[in-house]
Amino acid sequence: MVITLNEQLTIQQVSPLLDKFKKGLEASDILTIDVSAAREVDSAFLQLLCAVKDAAARDKKEFALRLAEDPDNAFAKACRDVGLERLYL
């Protein structure tokens, strides 16, 4: 299952996205989250991704991200800012 996200990935979206990600993990053995359109990403969203990645691993499911081609995109910058580049980039 692929879940395509919009431009704003911030604390305001965490609760609704949590529900969407849980349903995605329940419905499929492979969850791909497309963050290629992201223009604003904060640490709350990145924490959510860490939790979803851990849940997928615990349930023996595959977790993947679809990133923007530009290496200086907002998602990559946010990951670098909080030290998560090794996990996601």
C-alpha positions as CSV (number, residue, x, y, z in Angstrom):
1,M,0.0,0.0,0.0
2,V,1.2,3.5,-0.9
3,I,0.1,6.5,1.2
4,T,0.9,9.8,-0.6
5,L,1.2,12.8,1.7
6,N,0.7,16.5,1.1
7,E,3.1,19.4,1.5
8,Q,2.7,20.0,5.2
9,L,4.0,17.2,7.5
10,T,3.8,18.7,10.9
11,I,2.4,18.2,14.4
12,Q,-1.1,19.2,13.1
13,Q,-1.2,16.1,10.9
14,V,0.2,13.6,13.3
15,S,-3.0,12.3,14.8
16,P,-4.9,11.8,11.5
17,L,-1.8,10.3,9.9
18,L,-1.3,7.9,12.7
19,D,-4.7,6.4,12.0
20,K,-4.0,6.3,8.3
21,F,-0.6,4.6,8.8
22,K,-2.1,2.0,11.3
23,K,-4.8,1.1,8.7
24,G,-2.1,0.8,6.0
25,L,-0.1,-1.6,8.1
26,E,-3.2,-3.6,8.9
27,A,-4.2,-3.8,5.2
28,S,-0.8,-4.7,3.7
29,D,2.5,-6.4,4.3
30,I,4.3,-3.5,2.6
31,L,3.7,0.2,3.5
32,T,5.2,2.9,1.4
33,I,4.9,6.5,2.5
34,D,5.4,9.0,-0.3
35,V,6.8,12.2,1.2
36,S,8.1,13.6,-2.1
37,A,5.7,16.5,-2.1
38,A,6.7,17.7,1.4
39,R,7.5,21.4,1.8
40,E,7.3,21.6,5.6
41,V,8.4,18.8,7.9
42,D,8.8,18.9,11.7
43,S,10.2,16.7,14.4
44,A,6.8,15.5,15.5
45,F,6.1,14.0,12.1
46,L,9.6,12.4,12.0
47,Q,8.9,10.8,15.4
48,L,5.7,9.4,14.0
49,L,7.6,7.9,11.1
50,C,10.0,6.3,13.6
51,A,7.1,4.7,15.5
52,V,5.5,3.4,12.3
53,K,8.8,2.0,11.1
54,D,9.2,0.2,14.5
55,A,5.7,-1.1,14.3
56,A,6.2,-2.4,10.8
57,A,9.4,-4.2,11.9
58,R,7.7,-5.7,15.0
59,D,4.9,-7.0,12.8
60,K,7.4,-8.3,10.2
61,K,6.1,-5.9,7.6
62,E,8.1,-3.9,5.1
63,F,8.3,-0.1,5.5
64,A,9.6,2.2,2.8
65,L,9.7,5.9,1.9
66,R,9.3,7.5,-1.5
67,L,11.4,10.7,-1.4
68,A,11.7,13.7,-3.7
69,E,14.5,13.5,-6.3
70,D,16.1,16.8,-5.1
71,P,18.6,15.9,-2.3
72,D,17.9,19.2,-0.6
73,N,14.2,18.6,-0.3
74,A,12.3,19.5,2.9
75,F,12.1,16.0,4.2
76,A,15.8,15.4,3.8
77,K,16.7,18.7,5.4
78,A,14.4,17.8,8.4
79,C,16.1,14.4,8.8
80,R,19.5,16.0,8.7
81,D,18.5,18.6,11.2
82,V,17.5,16.0,13.8
83,G,20.1,13.4,13.0
84,L,17.9,10.8,11.2
85,E,19.6,10.9,7.8
86,R,21.1,7.5,8.3
87,L,17.6,6.0,8.9
88,Y,15.8,7.6,6.0
89,L,18.2,9.0,3.4
